[in-house]
């Protein structure tokens, strides 16, 4: 492991500094390496609380803990992925509170084409189970390019993972603790099967972190940030799923909710999201495909000889911008066009299928020559 990863892991060991502060700190100082090279006097001049400065001064202690973390991960075949690595999920990188490092058990491509997060109550009803199965089974035609993300908890989470496994769809469980354990322990076999079937168990917590209540709220940002679209299956009007829904809105992710019967406790949250126009109402996977433009992708696969100018207004806008640049990243396109990343990904794929543009390493694009 290089020093950059050691330093980043060490920084996450410092209590009281969250990902958003760490990202700003590193950006302001220039690099994570600099933070471990500057003098104590320079550290004391940083715009941080006194106890945080004192903890940063104890850098060698943090590095020792980081080395033990790296040793554990190597021994247990866990990938350590830095936010500067090409393996780091670009969707998550867009979030202001993205972690410096994530830990992944499994060989899945975290930048694959279509990521769908499914969340909901731990007290799932028979209706919720039915809808989990219905939604996930509707993605069978996309099974080679879609990934179902959830939290490996009881209820909607594990129902979504099981539905994915039943339909040969890869699935990722994002947990609220280090990967030296699994909570709940009853889901160890499910987690093992997920990894064996091409999915993964993922966390941004180190091994000294346990499944404490506040960690689940932090975990929710990863579930929302990893995805193109978040589906709330069942939820009361308050709870972790509603927090994940709010994060999806904050991160400009598409948000969907499955409606339920008026008066049902675990449909109150979904109905409220729809009522307040914060989420799209969906009944099946076809609704999701339509919202995301994945139906047009399928049409493009089937009609690769469509003339260049047979494009929607959004596709034409994106194509013209790509043509004006030698190369441009999806993030730059998002800033220029204001089109959500999830829809941009679909548009770019359609343009690729029509042989109008070419994808380059690092999620960049150029005009097809």
TIMITI-84296 format. One record per residue (C-alpha): residue number from 0; residue in three letters; chain; x, y, z. Coordinates in pm, 1 decimal. Each point is the difference from the previous one (the first is absolute). Example, Ala and Ser with C-alpha at 12.3 -4.5 7.8 and 13.67 -1.06 7.14 Angstrom:
BEGIN
0_ala_A_1230.0_-450.0_780.0
1_ser_A_137.0_344.0_-66.0
END
This chain:
BEGIN
0_unk_A_0.0_0.0_0.0
1_unk_A_130.7_348.6_-79.9
2_unk_A_38.2_277.2_256.3
3_unk_A_-305.0_186.3_-130.3
4_unk_A_-230.9_-284.8_102.6
5_unk_A_175.1_-35.4_337.5
6_unk_A_-44.8_370.9_63.7
7_unk_A_-364.4_2.5_-102.4
8_unk_A_-85.0_-297.7_219.0
9_unk_A_186.4_166.0_287.6
10_unk_A_-204.3_317.8_-41.4
11_unk_A_-324.6_-197.1_26.9
12_unk_A_123.8_-128.3_336.9
13_unk_A_-18.1_352.1_144.6
14_unk_A_-327.8_41.2_186.8
15_unk_A_-208.9_307.4_-62.9
16_unk_A_110.6_70.2_-357.1
17_unk_A_-265.2_-107.2_-247.7
18_unk_A_47.4_-62.3_-372.8
19_unk_A_-116.9_346.5_-105.8
20_unk_A_252.6_171.9_230.4
21_unk_A_277.2_-238.3_-106.0
22_unk_A_-66.0_67.7_-368.1
23_unk_A_12.8_377.2_55.1
24_unk_A_310.1_-31.2_218.6
25_unk_A_191.9_-198.8_-260.8
26_unk_A_-114.3_231.1_-278.8
27_unk_A_110.3_304.2_198.4
28_unk_A_341.0_-135.0_98.7
29_unk_A_77.7_-148.1_-341.3
30_unk_A_32.3_-373.6_65.2
31_unk_A_-42.0_-262.0_268.5
32_unk_A_377.0_-56.6_-1.3
33_unk_A_57.6_364.7_96.2
34_unk_A_-210.2_-42.9_311.7
35_unk_A_241.0_-266.8_119.6
36_unk_A_309.9_200.5_-88.3
37_unk_A_-73.1_348.5_138.1
38_unk_A_122.5_110.6_339.9
39_unk_A_-199.8_6.5_321.7
40_unk_A_2.6_380.9_-23.4
41_unk_A_-168.9_-15.3_-342.4
42_unk_A_-257.1_-248.1_129.8
43_unk_A_-86.9_233.7_287.4
44_unk_A_-65.7_276.9_-253.4
45_unk_A_-269.9_-204.9_-175.7
46_unk_A_-361.8_112.6_33.4
47_unk_A_-100.0_-296.1_215.2
48_unk_A_-109.0_-54.1_357.9
49_unk_A_288.4_-36.0_245.9
50_unk_A_-63.0_-367.4_83.6
51_unk_A_1.8_-89.5_-370.7
52_unk_A_333.7_173.1_-48.3
53_unk_A_139.3_-194.2_296.6
54_unk_A_-121.2_-326.8_-156.5
55_unk_A_158.4_86.0_-336.1
56_unk_A_328.6_74.0_177.4
57_unk_A_-8.0_-363.0_123.1
58_unk_A_45.5_-114.4_-359.7
59_unk_A_229.7_-292.5_67.7
60_unk_A_-259.4_-163.1_224.8
61_unk_A_-263.7_33.0_-272.6
62_unk_A_239.0_-143.1_-258.9
63_unk_A_65.9_-300.7_221.0
64_unk_A_-375.2_-68.0_12.0
65_unk_A_-19.2_45.6_-377.4
66_unk_A_272.4_-259.4_-51.7
67_unk_A_-197.1_-251.9_206.7
68_unk_A_-309.7_76.4_-209.2
69_unk_A_191.6_-59.1_-322.1
70_unk_A_141.1_-325.9_135.5
71_unk_A_-351.3_-120.5_88.4
72_unk_A_-135.0_86.1_-344.3
73_unk_A_282.3_-174.7_-184.6
74_unk_A_-42.2_-310.4_214.5
75_unk_A_-376.7_-9.9_-61.5
76_unk_A_0.6_89.4_-372.1
77_unk_A_-171.7_335.3_53.2
78_unk_A_59.5_273.9_-256.1
79_unk_A_104.3_339.2_138.2
80_unk_A_-112.1_260.1_-252.0
81_unk_A_124.2_358.2_30.0
82_unk_A_-204.0_288.9_-139.3
83_unk_A_288.0_67.0_-241.0
84_unk_A_-19.3_-351.8_-146.6
85_unk_A_-166.6_-77.3_-333.5
86_unk_A_-190.8_-274.0_187.0
87_unk_A_-167.7_253.2_227.5
88_unk_A_-369.4_40.6_-94.5
89_unk_A_-35.5_321.3_-198.1
90_unk_A_-358.7_41.3_117.8
91_unk_A_114.8_7.5_361.9
92_unk_A_285.5_236.2_-84.8
93_unk_A_-259.3_261.3_-101.9
94_unk_A_-127.3_24.1_359.6
95_unk_A_152.9_269.7_224.1
96_unk_A_22.6_-242.6_293.8
97_unk_A_147.3_-291.8_-196.3
98_unk_A_244.6_-211.2_204.8
99_unk_A_374.4_13.1_-63.3
100_unk_A_14.8_-378.5_3.5
101_unk_A_-248.3_-283.9_-44.2
102_unk_A_44.8_-368.9_78.6
103_unk_A_-146.6_-257.7_-233.7
104_unk_A_-32.2_-377.5_37.4
105_unk_A_-65.0_-117.4_-355.3
106_unk_A_128.3_65.3_-350.9
107_unk_A_-293.6_199.0_-135.9
108_unk_A_55.2_303.7_-222.6
109_unk_A_-122.0_293.0_210.7
110_unk_A_-32.0_210.9_-316.5
111_unk_A_-228.9_-236.8_-188.0
112_unk_A_-277.9_137.1_-216.5
113_unk_A_-315.0_-7.6_212.9
114_unk_A_-16.2_19.5_379.0
115_unk_A_-338.7_-21.9_173.5
116_unk_A_-31.5_43.9_378.1
117_unk_A_-300.6_-147.8_177.4
118_unk_A_-79.7_105.0_356.2
119_unk_A_-281.1_-26.4_248.8
120_unk_A_-123.6_-104.3_340.2
121_unk_A_145.5_-287.3_199.2
122_unk_A_-358.4_-101.8_80.6
123_unk_A_-86.3_-97.0_-354.7
124_unk_A_-354.2_-113.9_-75.4
125_unk_A_-110.9_-269.3_-241.8
126_unk_A_-83.4_281.7_-244.1
127_unk_A_355.7_132.9_31.0
128_unk_A_150.2_-343.5_-71.3
129_unk_A_-228.0_-39.7_-299.2
130_unk_A_105.8_337.8_-141.0
131_unk_A_371.3_-68.9_58.6
132_unk_A_-30.2_-319.2_-202.7
133_unk_A_-209.3_166.2_-269.0
134_unk_A_236.0_293.6_-48.9
135_unk_A_322.4_-201.9_2.7
136_unk_A_-129.8_-280.9_-222.7
137_unk_A_-97.9_268.4_-252.1
138_unk_A_370.8_77.0_-45.9
139_unk_A_85.3_-352.6_-119.9
140_unk_A_48.1_124.3_-355.6
141_unk_A_272.9_233.8_130.4
142_unk_A_163.2_-251.5_234.2
143_unk_A_344.4_31.2_-161.2
144_unk_A_16.3_375.4_48.5
145_unk_A_-207.3_78.2_308.6
146_unk_A_95.3_-12.1_368.8
147_unk_A_-242.5_6.1_293.9
148_unk_A_130.6_188.2_305.2
149_unk_A_-141.4_-18.5_351.1
150_unk_A_110.2_-13.8_363.6
151_unk_A_-4.9_-371.7_95.5
152_unk_A_-230.5_80.2_293.1
153_unk_A_-324.6_-176.2_85.1
154_unk_A_-312.7_78.9_-201.9
155_unk_A_10.1_168.3_-339.0
156_unk_A_381.1_-17.5_-16.2
157_unk_A_38.6_-375.1_21.6
158_unk_A_-316.5_-56.1_-207.9
159_unk_A_159.7_205.2_-279.9
160_unk_A_327.4_-193.5_21.4
161_unk_A_-183.1_-334.2_-5.3
162_unk_A_-211.8_107.0_-297.8
163_unk_A_318.0_98.3_-185.6
164_unk_A_162.9_-337.1_71.6
165_unk_A_-316.3_-183.1_-108.1
166_unk_A_14.9_182.6_-334.2
167_unk_A_377.2_-36.1_-56.3
168_unk_A_51.8_374.7_46.1
169_unk_A_310.9_126.4_176.8
170_unk_A_-61.8_174.1_330.0
171_unk_A_202.6_206.7_247.6
172_unk_A_-59.6_25.1_373.2
173_unk_A_121.9_324.5_158.4
174_unk_A_60.1_-57.5_371.0
175_unk_A_36.6_234.6_297.2
176_unk_A_313.2_-153.3_153.2
177_unk_A_342.8_-139.7_-86.8
178_unk_A_27.3_-310.6_-216.1
179_unk_A_141.9_-208.7_284.5
180_unk_A_-360.6_-68.5_101.9
181_unk_A_-350.3_-12.3_-141.8
182_unk_A_-316.8_142.1_149.3
183_unk_A_-242.9_-159.0_25.4
184_unk_A_190.5_-328.2_36.3
185_unk_A_-305.6_-184.3_-137.3
186_unk_A_83.8_140.8_-344.8
187_unk_A_354.6_-141.5_-22.6
188_unk_A_-103.1_-271.8_-245.5
189_unk_A_-186.4_250.8_-217.5
190_unk_A_306.1_227.7_-1.6
191_unk_A_227.1_-289.9_-96.1
192_unk_A_-231.7_-97.5_-286.1
193_unk_A_-12.6_360.3_-121.7
194_unk_A_379.9_10.5_-27.8
195_unk_A_20.4_-344.4_-162.6
196_unk_A_-259.7_104.1_-261.4
197_unk_A_195.1_304.6_-116.1
198_unk_A_-127.6_256.8_249.4
199_unk_A_165.8_146.6_307.6
200_unk_A_-18.6_116.6_359.2
201_unk_A_124.5_355.6_30.9
202_unk_A_75.8_245.4_281.1
203_unk_A_182.9_323.3_71.4
204_unk_A_55.0_-103.2_363.4
205_unk_A_321.1_-149.1_136.6
206_unk_A_12.3_-311.6_216.2
207_unk_A_-17.9_188.2_330.1
208_unk_A_-350.0_126.6_-92.7
209_unk_A_-297.9_-200.9_119.4
210_unk_A_-365.6_4.1_-105.9
211_unk_A_-101.4_298.1_211.7
212_unk_A_-322.8_193.7_-76.3
213_unk_A_172.0_315.8_-127.8
214_unk_A_208.0_-205.9_-244.0
215_unk_A_-314.0_-110.0_-185.1
216_unk_A_-84.2_362.4_-78.5
217_unk_A_351.8_49.5_-138.9
218_unk_A_-36.7_-321.8_-198.0
219_unk_A_-313.6_133.5_-169.5
220_unk_A_198.5_263.8_-188.6
221_unk_A_201.4_-276.5_-168.6
222_unk_A_-316.8_-182.1_-106.8
223_unk_A_-137.5_321.0_-153.0
224_unk_A_332.4_115.2_-147.2
225_unk_A_83.5_-330.9_-170.7
226_unk_A_-321.6_-6.4_-199.4
227_unk_A_-155.6_147.3_-310.8
228_unk_A_-343.4_-37.2_153.9
229_unk_A_-135.1_-67.8_350.5
230_unk_A_-324.5_-192.7_51.5
231_unk_A_-185.1_23.4_330.8
232_unk_A_-202.5_-321.1_23.2
233_unk_A_-172.0_42.6_337.3
234_unk_A_58.7_256.8_273.6
235_unk_A_-169.1_166.9_292.7
236_unk_A_-8.5_379.2_-14.8
237_unk_A_328.0_13.8_198.0
238_unk_A_307.5_-221.7_1.2
239_unk_A_321.0_-89.1_-177.0
240_unk_A_-167.0_-51.9_-337.3
241_unk_A_-138.1_352.6_1.5
242_unk_A_347.7_130.3_80.5
243_unk_A_138.3_-197.3_-295.4
244_unk_A_-276.3_149.8_-215.9
245_unk_A_100.1_351.2_109.0
246_unk_A_363.3_-79.1_-83.0
247_unk_A_-103.7_-123.6_-344.3
248_unk_A_-168.1_335.1_-61.0
249_unk_A_307.5_185.3_129.1
250_unk_A_228.9_-201.3_-228.4
251_unk_A_-227.3_59.6_-303.9
252_unk_A_-81.2_-370.3_-28.1
253_unk_A_-329.4_-113.9_-143.2
254_unk_A_-233.1_-96.6_285.4
255_unk_A_-294.9_-236.7_-29.2
256_unk_A_-252.4_-131.0_249.4
257_unk_A_-250.7_-282.8_-10.9
258_unk_A_-344.9_120.7_108.0
259_unk_A_-198.6_-183.3_264.8
260_unk_A_-346.6_-1.5_149.0
261_unk_A_-97.4_316.2_185.5
262_unk_A_22.9_-63.1_374.4
263_unk_A_263.3_-275.2_-23.3
264_unk_A_282.8_100.2_234.9
265_unk_A_281.6_-122.8_-220.8
266_unk_A_-132.5_171.1_-310.0
267_unk_A_-31.9_342.4_162.4
268_unk_A_354.3_102.6_-94.7
269_unk_A_-32.7_-110.8_-362.2
270_unk_A_-336.3_168.7_-42.3
271_unk_A_137.5_320.1_155.4
272_unk_A_298.5_7.9_-236.3
273_unk_A_-233.1_-39.6_-298.1
274_unk_A_-251.1_252.8_133.3
275_unk_A_272.0_262.0_50.1
276_unk_A_139.2_-70.8_-349.3
277_unk_A_336.5_-103.7_141.0
278_unk_A_-23.7_-347.4_-152.9
279_unk_A_-136.8_-157.6_-317.0
280_unk_A_-284.7_-246.2_47.1
281_unk_A_94.8_-341.3_-136.0
282_unk_A_-186.3_-329.2_-21.2
283_unk_A_255.4_-220.7_-177.4
284_unk_A_346.8_-15.2_-154.3
285_unk_A_-128.3_131.8_-333.5
286_unk_A_-84.9_328.2_173.5
287_unk_A_360.5_22.5_121.0
288_unk_A_138.1_-74.7_-347.7
289_unk_A_-216.9_272.5_-147.0
290_unk_A_105.7_258.4_259.9
291_unk_A_367.2_-84.5_-53.0
292_unk_A_-15.7_-14.4_-378.5
293_unk_A_110.6_-363.4_0.5
294_unk_A_-274.1_-87.7_-248.2
295_unk_A_160.7_233.6_-254.7
296_unk_A_332.1_-175.5_59.0
297_unk_A_-164.5_-328.4_-93.1
298_unk_A_-144.5_158.7_-314.5
299_unk_A_344.8_129.6_-89.3
300_unk_A_147.6_-350.3_32.8
301_unk_A_-263.8_-125.4_-240.8
302_unk_A_33.8_291.4_-245.4
303_unk_A_371.3_70.8_-23.8
304_unk_A_-41.6_136.8_-354.2
305_unk_A_-214.8_297.0_111.4
306_unk_A_122.7_317.4_-175.2
307_unk_A_218.1_236.5_203.4
308_unk_A_-257.4_276.6_28.0
309_unk_A_-284.0_-224.2_118.1
310_unk_A_59.9_121.7_354.7
311_unk_A_-208.5_147.2_277.8
312_unk_A_68.3_362.4_96.4
313_unk_A_201.5_-111.6_304.6
314_unk_A_203.1_-249.4_-204.9
315_unk_A_72.3_267.5_-263.2
316_unk_A_110.1_245.4_272.5
317_unk_A_239.7_-250.7_153.7
318_unk_A_133.3_-108.3_-340.2
319_unk_A_69.0_359.6_-105.3
320_unk_A_191.3_70.9_322.4
321_unk_A_212.4_-314.5_-39.1
322_unk_A_76.7_99.2_-360.5
323_unk_A_123.8_341.7_115.9
324_unk_A_251.2_-156.3_239.1
325_unk_A_301.9_-220.3_-60.9
326_unk_A_-124.5_-201.1_298.4
327_unk_A_-242.6_70.9_283.8
328_unk_A_-96.1_-177.6_322.4
329_unk_A_-350.5_-92.7_108.5
330_unk_A_35.2_238.5_295.4
331_unk_A_81.5_290.5_-234.5
332_unk_A_-301.5_-89.4_-213.0
333_unk_A_-216.4_-4.5_312.5
334_unk_A_117.2_350.0_97.0
335_unk_A_-46.1_134.8_-355.3
336_unk_A_-335.8_-156.4_-84.6
337_unk_A_-158.5_-28.2_349.6
338_unk_A_-119.7_-345.6_-106.2
339_unk_A_11.7_-244.4_297.2
340_unk_A_291.8_-245.4_-10.4
341_unk_A_-238.5_-296.1_-13.9
342_unk_A_-164.9_126.7_-319.5
343_unk_A_330.9_114.6_-146.2
344_unk_A_137.2_-353.4_31.7
345_unk_A_-292.9_-129.9_-202.0
346_unk_A_37.6_272.1_-266.6
347_unk_A_373.3_-63.6_-34.8
348_unk_A_-57.0_-372.2_-44.2
349_unk_A_-257.3_66.0_-273.4
350_unk_A_245.8_228.1_-180.3
351_unk_A_267.8_-269.9_29.2
352_unk_A_-233.2_-261.8_-142.8
353_unk_A_-68.4_227.6_-294.3
354_unk_A_377.8_25.2_-55.6
355_unk_A_-7.8_375.6_55.4
356_unk_A_231.0_16.6_301.9
357_unk_A_265.8_-217.6_165.6
358_unk_A_56.2_-56.0_371.6
359_unk_A_349.0_51.0_142.3
360_unk_A_157.7_-104.7_332.9
361_unk_A_-109.6_207.6_299.4
362_unk_A_-363.6_39.0_-114.9
363_unk_A_97.4_240.1_-279.5
364_unk_A_-141.1_18.7_-351.9
365_unk_A_108.0_118.4_-343.0
366_unk_A_-153.4_21.5_-346.3
367_unk_A_20.6_-321.8_-203.0
368_unk_A_261.9_38.8_-272.4
END
